[in-house]
Amino acid sequence: MVEAAGIDLLNLLLVLTLAWAFGLLVERVGYPALMGEILAGILFGPALLGLVHPSEPLDIFAELGVFLLMIYVGMEVDIHDLFDLGPQALMVAVGGFVLPFGLGYAVGGVLGATIEQALFIGIAMAATSLATKSRILVDLDILDTRIAGVLLGGALLSDVGVMVVFTGIMGFVETGEVTALGLGLVAGKALLFFAVALVIGDKLLPYIWEQLEGWMTRHEFVDKTSAFTVALVVALIFAFLAALADLHMIIGGFIAGLFLRQAQLDPDIYDHMYNVMYDLAMGFFAPIFFVTVAFELTLTVFTQSLGLLVLIVVVAFVSKIAGSWLFTLPTKLSSKEGLVIGLGMNGRGTVEIVIVSIALSAGIIGQELFSILVFTAIFTTTLVPPTVKWGIDWLEQTDELVFIEDVDVEVE
């Protein structure tokens, strides 16, 4: 028992040290820290050197990392600005889903895959990663820009849509058919979650917090630590509600962060809550998540299935960018902004890995296709930081990087 605990602690120490060192290294050359953290996971994880390895404690810390990260990102975003950008976000979500899913399914058909396997190739290509985009936007310090708002909204809506379609695909796999009633039930549960979250967060939470703060003040019980604990409880409640609706807990964390910002807290208490959330997420838990994402990569596909790997990676990369960009053209977003948004939507990460892992455990896909789809997720995610940074620099050079407070965006 003691020896096992020591091994887990050493593993955690190595992961954190490598995440910090590689994150700092890539930041010194002008790129987001998460790029270095993923690289560290590839180099020192099971794919190559094997110095660090998956473990139950790392899995738990990684889940906490992505959850805290999403709370922090939600606290960075004004929900009213997000609503203003809603039409653009919806267009991006639809475009970033339809084209990759359709082409992914077509690739499966060309390769002679079963209908179930082709559907999973399509959903894997259509998946996106809210957590990955959030971290990139934080690292690049562009959360107050129009493209950041559209990206976050588009990723959030895309995650919900992917979960709905994924549930429908699993229903098809289990029963051989997808019913309109079944899909309607899944979509209804997701919409109900957002409706309940909106009522609680925008109407009830500010009132409850005001009453609680008053009670704590009267009883000389108010302090910053207690307020932070209450904030975590609120976030866990939203995560629980998301889970009841069959949505990932990170969606609940993001929504909780949005409403914590709107709760009209005492400035000192809110600043303390914000800073602690940042330190916990960015300084400890989130780096573990991004290192462990790379643990799923196996390199045997480079020798056994290189052609198939290249085909799926290229189709996934191009289709996500093209779909997102094309669907921004009818909006007031510039063509350059649409392209940068497409580059940002291209990362997949957690959602795709979770989906293909379920498909593997259910016997729907084999180890070869699983490895290819996991590598596609990691490869496209790794490409997002440099391509988005290039896009941001491009927008700044052409004076087209629009900040949210500078313009009110509406669909034409």
Helices and strands as residue ranges (DSSP letters): H 2-28, H 33-44, H 56-76, H 79-84, H 86-110, H 115-126, H 130-140, H 146-175, H 180-198, I 199-204, H 205-218, H 224-244, H 249-261, H 267-280, I 281-285, H 286-293, G 294-296, H 301-304, H 306-326, H 335-345, H 350-361, H 367-397, G 404-406
